[in-house]
Amino acid sequence: MARATGPHRASGSRWRLAVASRTGAAVLAGYFLAWGCTAFLTAALPLAKVDRVVFASLPSFALWCVAAVYAFAARSAWRAWAWPLGLGLALLLPVLLFPQWGARP
């Protein structure tokens, strides 16, 4: 059985490191994105506080799955980390800058 060679086949240790990095991006950066989405929607939805938390938590699980799929579909491990972390920060930043926005009953 012939092994693939050329620029598309990385060496064994580099390949393992790339897979480990993408797995970390899927778990950690995906969680950060889901957390940012939950915080943003909890502050933004026009519902009672308990309902906001419940309705904000539900789509975060789907978003985490999308981030995990993206981590392995991205062109590079750098992009697998950058996009979920950037989007999570963009969603979390308004909540951190304006804490009174989500403090309503």
C-alpha positions in Angstrom: 0.0 0.0 0.0 1.5 3.3 -1.1 1.5 6.3 1.3 0.6 9.7 0.0 3.5 12.0 -0.5 3.9 15.6 -1.6 2.8 18.9 -0.2 -0.6 17.7 1.0 0.7 15.1 3.3 2.3 16.2 6.6 4.7 14.2 8.6 3.3 12.1 11.5 4.1 14.4 14.3 3.0 17.6 12.5 -0.2 15.9 11.5 -0.9 14.9 15.1 -0.2 18.4 16.3 -2.5 19.8 13.7 -5.3 17.5 14.7 -4.7 18.3 18.4 -4.9 22.0 17.6 -8.1 21.6 15.7 -9.6 19.5 18.4 -8.7 22.2 21.0 -10.2 24.8 18.7 -13.4 22.8 18.4 -13.7 22.3 22.1 -12.3 25.5 23.6 -12.9 28.2 20.9 -16.3 26.6 20.2 -17.2 26.8 23.8 -16.1 30.5 24.0 -18.3 31.2 20.9 -21.3 29.5 22.5 -20.7 31.4 25.7 -20.5 34.7 23.9 -23.7 33.9 22.0 -25.5 33.0 25.2 -24.4 36.1 27.0 -25.4 38.3 24.1 -28.8 36.8 23.6 -29.5 36.8 27.3 -28.9 40.5 27.3 -30.7 41.2 24.0 -33.9 39.2 24.0 -37.0 41.1 25.1 -38.3 38.4 27.5 -38.4 37.8 31.2 -35.0 37.0 32.7 -35.6 33.2 33.1 -37.0 32.9 29.6 -34.1 34.9 28.2 -31.6 32.5 29.7 -33.4 29.4 28.5 -34.0 30.7 25.0 -30.4 32.0 24.8 -28.9 28.7 25.9 -30.7 26.5 23.3 -29.1 27.9 20.1 -25.7 28.0 21.7 -25.4 24.2 21.6 -26.1 24.2 17.8 -23.6 27.0 17.4 -20.9 25.0 19.3 -21.5 22.1 16.9 -21.1 24.4 13.9 -17.9 25.8 15.4 -16.6 22.2 15.9 -17.4 21.3 12.3 -15.7 24.5 11.1 -12.6 23.7 13.1 -12.0 20.7 11.0 -13.1 22.2 7.7 -11.0 25.4 8.0 -8.0 25.8 5.7 -5.6 26.1 8.6 -5.4 25.6 12.3 -4.9 29.3 12.7 -8.3 30.0 11.1 -9.9 27.2 13.2 -9.0 29.2 16.3 -9.3 32.8 15.0 -12.9 32.8 13.7 -14.7 31.3 16.7 -12.6 33.3 19.1 -13.2 36.5 17.1 -16.9 36.0 16.8 -17.2 35.0 20.4 -15.4 38.2 21.5 -17.6 40.3 19.1 -20.7 38.9 20.8 -19.3 39.1 24.3 -17.8 42.6 24.1 -21.1 44.6 24.1 -22.3 42.6 27.2 -19.0 43.3 29.0 -19.0 47.0 28.0 -22.6 47.7 28.9 -23.5 45.4 31.9 -26.6 47.4 32.7 -28.0 46.3 29.3 -28.6 42.7 30.6 -29.4 43.6 34.2 -33.1 44.3 33.6 -35.6 42.0 35.3 
